[in-house]
């Protein structure tokens, strides 16, 4: 555990160690506290996947003030999935600071161009994409080609520019609707920290979102009831 948490040169082994650490934390194994400094270091790692998993693991011990502060910092991470995992983990601390991020998890996400160049899409409208999946290839010159990857799992709702168009940095390329797991996790978090401003987005998953799975519709109903009850309380 100590070796793989401290040495990230073999990423899948570090991820496995993080999963094992979370499992032990859930079981109440206090011996894992010796690796808390490693976990905090991974929350600051340059690799988004480590930060993403570290946020989830830190949520397993809501008694740690160091974890609490680290999660608050991760709410400002450049990667949306990391911000969202941090927001979900903060719910376990009874901290509603992540509510804006939980609300964004219910909304379509716009993928932006990382730089200027000619865009060539790999996906079409209606295609399902997974985290890290290629959305398009960007050509900035004869030897300058870059893959534009999805930061989350979902469905391609729209392509914002024509195939082969020249784009500038931060131009909108595609809009992704959130995947089922993302919506469900958001609704579970908002059950505890959501407010009245979230009700309209939640209501959409009860009424107008086509093909919303049963578990999503059920959780949406429960989350709305919880928010309304809190709003009505003195």
Order of alpha helices (4+ residues) and beta strands (2+ residues): alpha-alpha-alpha-alpha-alpha-alpha-alpha-beta-beta-beta-beta-beta-beta-beta-beta-alpha-alpha-alpha
